Amino acid sequence: MPNPKRKHTASRRDSRRAANWKIEPTNSSKCPQCGVAKLPHRICKACGFYNGALIIPKKEKKKVEGTEGKQ
């Protein structure tokens, strides 16, 4: 079996290995309901819609009566 005559340098080795790990940006699509960028085939985190239907209703903060104006 053939063997290399000389040692490959670390930069040559590392540059070869680096080509396989290129990071690609994730695809994003525009939500038709609210227009926020979202991942395709996923529920929109901003409005809770998927494929034109409300899947997750948006939570509203409860107001506690009688605490307004107190300090």
N, C-alpha and C positions, 0 to 999 in steps of 0.2 A: 504494500500500500504506500502511495507516495506521501512524503512528509515535506513540510516547508523547509527550505534551506536557511532562511533567516526569520527571525522573530518579527511579527508585524507590530508596528508601533501602536501605542494606546490610542492616539488620535485617529489612526486608520481604523482600528477596531471599533472605537466609539462612534465614529461617523457612520459606519455601516449599520450599527445597531440603532442609531437614532432615527434612521429613515423609516423604520417600522412602527414608530410610536407617534406619528403626527396626530395632533389633536384637531379634530374637525368640529366646527361649531354646530350646535344642535339646530335642527330645523324648527321653525316656528311658523305658525299661521295666525291669522287675525280672527278674533272672535266675532261672529256676525252680530251678536247681541250688543256687546259693549265696546268692541274694537280693540281690546287689549291683546297683546301678543301672548299666545299660548302654545303648548305642545300639541301637535296634531293627534287626533283620536283620543283626546283626554277632555275631561270636564274643565271648563273655565274656572280658575280659582277666584276670579273677581266677581262673576255674576252667578255661577253655578249652573249654567246652561250647557247642554250637549245635544247636538243635532236638532236644535230648535225647541227642545223641551227642557223645562226646569227640573233638574235632578236633585240638587241640593239647595234648599231654600236658604237665603242669606239670613244670618243671625242678626237680630237687633238688640242693642243694649237696653236693658230694663232701667227705667227711671224710678228711683226710690222717692216716694212722696214724703214731704215734710223735712227733707234734709237740705232743700235749696235755701240758701241765704244763711245757714248756720255756720258758725266758725268755732 
